[in-house]
Amino acid sequence: MQRELKTKIDHKSIWTIAYPIILGSVAQNIISVTDTAFLGHLSETALGAAAIATIFYFAIVMFVWGFGLGTQIVIARRVGEQNFKMVGKTFIHSFYFLMFVGALLLGFMVIQSPSLLKWMVSSDGIYQASNDYISVRAWGILFACVNLLFRAFYIGIAKTKVISWSTAFMAIVNVFFDYALIFGKFGLPEMGIKGAALASVIAEFTAMIFFIIYTLKKVPLAHYDLFRFCKIDWPLFNRLIKVSFPIMIQNFLSLSCWFVFFIMVERMGEHELAISNIIRSIYVLLMVPVWAFGSAVNTLVSQVIGEGFPDKIMLVIWRTTQLSFLSVLALVGISIFIPDLIISIYTDNVLLIEHSRPVVYVVFGSSLLFPIAITLFHGISGTGRTLHAMVLEIVVLSFYLGSVYLLVHVFKASIAMVWTSEYFYALFLGTASFLYLRYGKWLGSVV
């Protein structure tokens, strides 16, 4: 008797998983946009420092983000196998790990950030403002760890609507406290860049509370054996580490390379750094659908393999790529006619707007390559071959940083030309990922 695939992989089902993640990511990026916009009206120094400090923070957070993604893949595999009780056990073991690592990373940021930033940043003003931001922002990492775990759970079981609700709530809280604490409104102290950091910490805490309450009220806890604290199952723990650790390293290196990119740009001047922070915020918004569909393909590929249908993987990836590309194309199609309006959200400096415009057009083009590259790459992670994905990413990042170094230090290129390095990254990543999925030995991976 021929078995039927229970996991739905048509365009509508893929969209159903992805669109709440997109809405959640939009809300998440409202936080980044408001930080950048408010600080952009504060000063160019604050705007440039926000770029350095935010990427520094997220480069460190990528350790726990990678573990969350590994947890998502493992949970999705258990769902595909109909082994629902192991979902809760996986969740709790991930919680143990994330709290331990989160505490270590908090200590690292509090103790080591000042000396690291001093070594990396040449401008005294940028250094001081960046350090002020991190000294407050670091305290939100434990809340971020819990939020990442809930995100992994809900994407892993393909019930993603709560992500959009929680992140929308988080964004509303952040926007309010951003305005109040940066500029000293509603009776609250005027804290400048420290206010932006504190607003983000408060927003992460409220999102965590939202996730906990929602899960207790809406999720059948007994079905997944959720929130049952137990002794450590070392084979399960080792399996989680095996899947997640390469993603942790890969994500850390990826964000670290972008941090290095901004350090190189900072040495071009504070003006170029301010431009790049504006571009970063716009770019991240354009990439929202890409990362959402990447998360969806992680879950679907893992579930399909769990059901025993590895031959359907390329079909899943192809359909997800189509939706991701069309979503980004729609965003670029609208944005390309109003670049100045978009840039003016972040600054009213006429010169800054004029110099940012050509860079915006550069990222409009590169953003159309990423739906293909990222979806293919996340397809590799979904198979469970996360170590292979990490090696591939390291090779691609080496070429990427090499191109940035040549453009900045050898060719002394303009800031617009420096941003063309994104084309190299997307082309290398997409080509390498396709070749691996087409010819690599990924069948039979155990998660």
Secondary structure, DSSP 8 states (H G I E B T S, - for coil): ------S--SHHHHHHHHHHHHHHHHHHHHHHHHHHHHHHTT-HHHHHHHHHHHHHHHHHHHHHHHHHHHHHHHHHHHHHTT-THHHHHHHHHHHHHHHHHHHHHHHHHHHHHHHHHHHH---HHHHHHHHHHHHHHGGGHHHHHHHHHHHHHHHHTT--HHHHHHHHHHHHHHHHHHHHHHHT-TT----THHHHHHHHHHHHHHHHHHHHHHHHHHS-HHHHTTT------HHHHHHHHHHHHHHHHHHHHHHHHHHHHHHHHHTT-HHHHHHHHHHHHHHHHHTHHHHHHHHHHHHHHHHHHHHT-GGGHHHHHHHHHHHHHHHHHHHHHHHTT-HHHHHTTT---HHHHHHHHHHHHHHHHHHTTHHHHHHHHHHHHHTT-HHHHHHHHHHHHHHHHHHHHIIIIIS---HHHHTTHHHHHHHHHHHHHHHHHHHS--TT---
